[in-house]
């Protein structure tokens, strides 16, 4: 078990240098610019990952390197680097093959993090080989080595990867080849394994040897293949089998299925202890206001079921951090009593149980060596707890042996500085009421684009506009509310609401304000700044009337410019950035004219600028594009500038009159949506 990326990245580099036949790298994200050893590997090869892999391929004439990365298309364009800049390969190499994998259902992602070398040594866990992952178990708040490939510092990061060899490594090699063949349609070269070769690194003692390793997968049903849901069944079986204690480290906890299974155990008279270590806040204000709300709901349900005080959620506190003093826990580990250990890529979310591809390695204590294996599993869990409590693993082992309780052990070893603290995630009642359920934000089955479009575009006049239109209007209002509520929370390292408001107010003092604001939309659009954030800022600074005109002009000009960029790039050029799957959906929509463009703007399908570039690349008729954009953006502009302006006024001057106006605007907007719904229903009933 390799705890934190420093030891994993260093070990991985050493292992790749020993490769003679094949290297498979499967990832959710891969950054060729990162340095696996930030302080310098000093092994005679280039430091950056991309150049390093090229040099190794050049030096090994029989070596084939396959890099398979999830084709994230447009939905994660703000969170990850674009493929061209992320991979930055110097050129084509016939034995270093890179592919963006798009062969998965709409709404799903390839989330496995697996590396296999010569089918003899393999790694699997929660760590992608990408930016902002490297850290040491010390998680020093001011570490000068913890910087992204562009030189910017990032916060402490905790994750876990497992290393295996033997038959289990060969089995992961089969998984990797299968993934490659499904993604590319090309069968990779058959493995050529020297069974006498031992690639296990000399400086790392194995935690346990000569043991069976289970591989649990999630693979969604796709293209005629049946789904594989081993990870889901593994978790359910593990929860049902627990006698004394369940320990989890995980990034997300939003799964209804897992929540129900834990709640059923917690109401029992002899309920096992349940300990979950998570980050205090989810990454960024958007995740905090979506996945964070879902986690708060799950936590509330488990607290209600826990009549005997057996359940607690913790965060790993790191004093000295700016803002939140909590370690970013990204690992996906669990133990059942001292009998089962799982390390992998699967979160405690619906997606990981049924929609995304996942891989988890599992060991179980049984047979004649049961006591030996139980001791190893217990010590591995103690290593993780000890890191967070800032003590030695042996202290955790001893205290747990004495008290026979995870929670009492934590309480006994808690220090005044770095330690584990009880976490009580909550969501404000207003946000809790506005955020939809798991089926929308954490789906457990693929999204059907045709069905989604049909819900908003009735095929005939007998089909009324669905009530989801009202939800859409309320969601738009919620976005404006969130934008103001988190006006001091960064949306990115440099983009936040307060900074944009300050910039907009500086433009207000210029003699050519209208032109400056409208051109600002164009520049911000090219930088992928969320358009609804810009519209909200415009409403706050310039008011609903002037701000509405500025926002309409800015969004239309930005739409025209980025449409032209897409037209210039062409279909093939854009495909490299966004993926063929989204292109196919857009081509299908483009045949439906103005109505399709309106719906594309109303639905949160993808970032504004990416839709514009797509439309140009696919040569959607410009008149249809422009009219559809104007009609589709108008409701959002009106809602956002009006609500944001009055909300900001109520915040600045919380008088009864201001609050009454704000409430009136909200009631008017929602009432309009309800009125339109009833109008369509009456029209449909009259025709039937």
Secondary structure, DSSP 8 states (H G I E B T S, - for coil): -EESHHHHHHHHHHHHHT-SSEEEEEES---TT-BSSTT---SSS-SBHHHHHHHHHHH-TT-EEEEEEE--TTTTTTTS--HHHHH--SS-BTTEEEEEE--S-TT--B---EEEETTTEEEEES--SSTT----TT--TT-TT-B-TTS-B---EE-EEEEEETHHHHHHHHHHHHHHHHHHS---------TT---S-TT---SS-S---EEEEEE--BTTB--EEHHHHHHHHHHHH-SSEEEEE-S-B--HHHHHHHHHHHTSTT--EEEEE--SS-SHHHHHTTHHHHHHHHHHHHHHH-TTS-EEEEEEE-TT-SS--B-EE---EEEETTTEEEEES--BSHIIIIISBEEEEEEE--GGGHHHHHHHHHHHHHHHHHHHHTS-HHHHHHHHHHH--HHHHHHHH--SSSEEEE------HHHHHHS--HHHHS-SS---HHHHHHHHS-SSTTS---THHHHHHHHHHHHHHHHHHTTTSBSSSS-BHHHHHHHHHHHHTSTTHHHHHHHHHHHHHHTT--HHHHHHHHHHHH-HHHHHHHHHHHHHHHHHHHHHHHHHHHHHHHHHHH-HHHHHHHHHHHTTHHHHHHHHHHTT-S-HHHHHHHHHHTT--HHHHHHHHHHHHHHHHHHHHHHHHHHHHHHHS--HHHHHHHHHHHHHHHHHHHHHHHHHHHHHHHH-
